Amino acid sequence: MKKKSQLVAAILSFSLGLCGLDRFYLGYKGIAFFKLFTLGGLGILWLYDFKRICAGDLQPKDGEYDKTRYYRLRQYDGTTFK
């Protein structure tokens, strides 16, 4: 199965996460339908998933993100990027 991109997952989560498209992309169909019918868990689950995808905590169901095109979203600690 083709590996998923963290950057694509983050963009999908930010733009269409209320519809559950991020979870469909990552392979979690059950929670994706829940997000679809509840508008992202009234926005709470949408924000939670977006944060987890950006941090790298929410991995694809079939494994992990593609390492050849691995885009880690960097965090800014106030002085430098980590």
N, CA, C and O of each residue as an XYZ file, in Angstrom:
328
protein
N       0.835     -1.179      0.000
C       0.000      0.000      0.000
C       0.882      1.246      0.000
O       1.936      1.263      0.636
N       0.463      2.257     -0.693
C       1.238      3.484     -0.811
C       1.249      4.243      0.521
O       0.222      4.384      1.185
N       2.436      4.723      0.888
C       2.581      5.477      2.134
C       1.937      6.852      1.994
O       1.814      7.382      0.890
N       1.532      7.414      3.112
C       0.861      8.710      3.145
C       1.847      9.812      3.515
O       2.861      9.559      4.166
N       1.542     11.027      3.096
C       2.375     12.189      3.383
C       1.797     12.958      4.569
O       0.591     13.199      4.628
N       2.650     13.341      5.507
C       2.205     14.114      6.662
C       1.747     15.508      6.235
O       0.793     16.047      6.796
N       2.417     16.087      5.255
C       2.038     17.410      4.778
C       0.651     17.390      4.144
O      -0.161     18.280      4.399
N       0.380     16.395      3.332
C      -0.952     16.269      2.716
C      -2.010     16.065      3.799
O      -3.088     16.655      3.730
N      -1.714     15.242      4.787
C      -2.655     15.008      5.883
C      -2.930     16.292      6.654
O      -4.073     16.544      7.033
N      -1.909     17.109      6.893
C      -2.089     18.367      7.616
C      -2.924     19.356      6.798
O      -3.781     20.049      7.346
N      -2.675     19.421      5.490
C      -3.454     20.327      4.638
C      -4.913     19.879      4.573
O      -5.823     20.704      4.657
N      -5.131     18.574      4.423
C      -6.502     18.058      4.414
C      -7.200     18.303      5.745
O      -8.382     18.644      5.781
N      -6.468     18.129      6.832
C      -7.052     18.336      8.149
C      -7.445     19.787      8.353
O      -8.527     20.070      8.869
N      -6.585     20.701      7.956
C      -6.879     22.120      8.138
C      -8.037     22.571      7.263
O      -8.927     23.285      7.723
N      -8.025     22.153      5.997
C      -9.022     22.659      5.056
C     -10.342     21.885      5.083
O     -11.412     22.492      5.036
N     -10.279     20.562      5.159
C     -11.502     19.751      5.076
C     -11.644     18.781      6.250
O     -12.326     17.761      6.146
N     -11.002     19.104      7.351
C     -11.065     18.232      8.518
C     -12.434     18.166      9.155
O     -12.766     17.172      9.802
N     -13.235     19.202      8.987
C     -14.587     19.176      9.536
C     -15.434     18.104      8.865
O     -16.387     17.598      9.457
N     -15.091     17.762      7.643
C     -15.808     16.711      6.905
C     -15.172     15.335      7.092
O     -15.686     14.347      6.568
N     -14.073     15.255      7.822
C     -13.424     13.985      8.084
C     -12.502     13.508      6.983
O     -12.079     12.352      6.998
N     -12.178     14.368      6.025
C     -11.355     13.941      4.902
C      -9.948     13.536      5.331
O      -9.339     12.663      4.713
N      -9.435     14.158      6.377
C      -8.111     13.790      6.881
C      -8.089     12.360      7.388
O      -7.138     11.622      7.132
N      -9.135     11.966      8.106
C      -9.209     10.602      8.631
C      -9.451      9.584      7.521
O      -8.934      8.469      7.588
N     -10.227      9.948      6.503
C     -10.380      9.063      5.342
C      -9.024      8.844      4.683
O      -8.680      7.716      4.332
N      -8.260      9.905      4.515
C      -6.937      9.815      3.887
C      -6.002      8.918      4.682
O      -5.228      8.159      4.099
N      -6.065      8.997      6.009
C      -5.187      8.199      6.859
C      -5.693      6.771      7.068
O      -4.977      5.946      7.636
N      -6.907      6.465      6.622
C      -7.420      5.105      6.686
C      -8.343      4.805      7.851
O      -8.688      3.643      8.070
N      -8.752      5.807      8.598
C      -9.652      5.617      9.741
C     -11.076      5.963      9.305
O     -11.546      7.078      9.529
N     -11.751      5.010      8.688
C     -13.061      5.290      8.100
C     -14.166      5.478      9.129
O     -15.058      6.302      8.927
N     -14.125      4.732     10.224
C     -15.168      4.850     11.245
C     -15.214      6.241     11.863
O     -16.275      6.862     11.921
N     -14.081      6.724     12.320
C     -14.030      8.057     12.923
C     -14.234      9.136     11.868
O     -14.698     10.232     12.184
N     -13.889      8.833     10.608
C     -14.107      9.796      9.524
C     -15.602     10.030      9.307
O     -16.034     11.169      9.129
N     -16.391      8.955      9.320
C     -17.842      9.112      9.185
C     -18.420      9.863     10.377
O     -19.332     10.674     10.217
N     -17.893      9.599     11.574
C     -18.348     10.328     12.765
C     -18.082     11.825     12.600
O     -18.949     12.650     12.885
N     -16.877     12.167     12.137
C     -16.551     13.585     11.930
C     -17.417     14.202     10.836
O     -17.797     15.370     10.925
N     -17.724     13.424      9.814
C     -18.550     13.911      8.718
C     -19.946     14.288      9.209
O     -20.471     15.342      8.851
N     -20.539     13.430     10.022
C     -21.915     13.662     10.464
C     -22.037     14.587     11.660
O     -23.141     15.034     11.972
N     -20.935     14.891     12.344
C     -20.986     15.796     13.501
C     -20.189     17.077     13.264
O     -19.916     17.830     14.199
N     -19.819     17.317     12.005
C     -19.003     18.483     11.643
C     -17.733     18.552     12.483
O     -17.455     19.539     13.163
N     -16.993     17.484     12.407
C     -15.705     17.443     13.099
C     -15.841     17.380     14.601
O     -15.010     17.928     15.325
N     -16.880     16.719     15.081
C     -17.100     16.663     16.530
C     -17.336     18.055     17.083
O     -16.816     18.421     18.138
N     -18.138     18.835     16.343
C     -18.439     20.238     16.659
C     -17.183     21.091     16.704
O     -17.114     22.075     17.441
N     -16.202     20.712     15.918
C     -14.969     21.477     15.815
C     -13.888     21.049     16.785
O     -12.715     21.364     16.583
N     -14.259     20.340     17.828
C     -13.292     19.930     18.849
C     -12.381     18.841     18.302
O     -11.160     18.931     18.428
N     -12.963     17.818     17.700
C     -12.174     16.723     17.141
C     -11.341     17.200     15.954
O     -10.231     16.714     15.735
N     -11.876     18.148     15.191
C     -11.126     18.718     14.068
C      -9.844     19.382     14.567
O      -8.772     19.133     14.017
N      -9.936     20.211     15.586
C      -8.766     20.898     16.134
C      -7.788     19.910     16.763
O      -6.574     20.047     16.615
N      -8.328     18.912     17.467
C      -7.497     17.889     18.107
C      -6.724     17.084     17.061
O      -5.530     16.836     17.223
N      -7.404     16.679     15.994
C      -6.739     15.915     14.930
C      -5.690     16.755     14.216
O      -4.608     16.254     13.914
N      -5.984     18.016     13.940
C      -5.021     18.882     13.269
C      -3.751     19.016     14.102
O      -2.645     18.959     13.565
N      -3.907     19.192     15.391
C      -2.755     19.299     16.292
C      -1.949     18.003     16.298
O      -0.719     18.039     16.247
N      -2.629     16.860     16.361
C      -1.936     15.569     16.397
C      -1.224     15.259     15.086
O      -0.136     14.684     15.100
N      -1.812     15.628     13.963
C      -1.170     15.398     12.667
C       0.079     16.258     12.547
O       1.126     15.776     12.114
N      -0.022     17.519     12.925
C       1.141     18.414     12.853
C       2.269     17.957     13.773
O       3.442     18.098     13.430
N       1.927     17.418     14.925
C       2.940     16.934     15.863
C       3.491     15.568     15.463
O       4.523     15.143     15.981
N       2.816     14.881     14.552
C       3.263     13.560     14.126
C       2.741     12.435     14.995
O       3.184     11.295     14.862
N       1.807     12.736     15.882
C       1.242     11.713     16.773
C       0.182     10.857     16.095
O       0.017      9.690     16.451
N      -0.528     11.404     15.139
C      -1.582     10.667     14.435
C      -0.995     10.107     13.147
O      -0.837     10.828     12.161
N      -0.677      8.836     13.163
C      -0.053      8.150     12.033
C      -1.118      7.484     11.165
O      -2.238      7.263     11.628
N      -0.789      7.164      9.922
C      -1.722      6.400      9.089
C      -2.015      5.031      9.700
O      -1.182      4.457     10.402
N      -3.194      4.531      9.425
C      -3.616      3.257     10.008
C      -2.729      2.095      9.570
O      -2.509      1.162     10.343
N      -2.222      2.139      8.350
C      -1.435      1.033      7.817
C       0.062      1.166      8.082
O       0.847      0.445      7.464
N       0.473      2.026      8.943
C       1.902      2.139      9.237
C       2.306      3.531      9.643
O       1.779      4.097     10.601
N       3.255      4.078      8.898
C       3.745      5.411      9.222
C       3.846      6.244      7.960
O       3.597      5.756      6.857
N       4.209      7.497      8.129
C       4.309      8.406      6.994
C       5.477      8.024      6.101
O       6.426      7.374      6.538
N       5.394      8.436      4.855
C       6.442      8.184      3.869
C       7.712      8.927      4.273
O       7.694     10.144      4.456
N       8.807      8.195      4.409
C      10.070      8.798      4.832
C      10.793      9.476      3.681
O      11.622     10.354      3.919
N      10.505      9.096      2.436
C      11.193      9.727      1.315
C      10.684     11.132      1.074
O      11.420     11.985      0.577
N       9.452     11.377      1.415
C       8.889     12.717      1.285
C       8.403     13.182      2.640
O       7.291     13.695      2.758
N       9.215     13.010      3.656
C       8.815     13.312      5.019
C       8.970     14.807      5.287
O      10.077     15.347      5.280
N       7.848     15.453      5.522
C       7.854     16.879      5.827
C       7.396     17.051      7.271
O       6.200     17.020      7.560
N       8.325     17.226      8.141
C       7.966     17.451      9.545
C       7.637     18.932      9.698
O       8.454     19.795      9.381
N       6.454     19.210     10.179
C       6.070     20.582     10.402
C       6.817     21.074     11.633
O       6.637     20.547     12.732
N       7.644     22.073     11.445
C       8.549     22.491     12.498
C       7.845     23.400     13.496
O       6.951     24.167     13.140
N       8.264     23.300     14.746
C       7.684     24.094     15.813
C       8.610     25.248     16.156
O       9.832     25.097     16.155
N       8.031     26.387     16.446
C       8.787     27.563     16.803
C       8.703     27.743     18.302
O       7.605     27.880     18.842
N       9.850     27.748     18.999
C       9.845     27.862     20.457
C      10.061     29.296     20.949
O      10.267     29.512     22.144
N      10.017     30.255     20.063
C      10.195     31.642     20.452
C      11.490     32.220     19.967
O      11.589     33.428     19.751
N      12.489     31.380     19.792
C      13.787     31.868     19.300
C      14.247     31.125     18.051
O      14.812     31.731     17.141
N      14.010     29.820     18.004
C      14.442     29.020     16.865
C      13.371     28.000     16.510
O      12.453     27.733     17.285
N      13.518     27.437     15.308
C      12.661     26.348     14.904
C      13.273     25.030     15.359
O      14.487     24.838     15.285
N      12.423     24.131     15.828
C      12.887     22.804     16.250
C      12.612     21.817     15.154
O      12.923     20.635     15.296
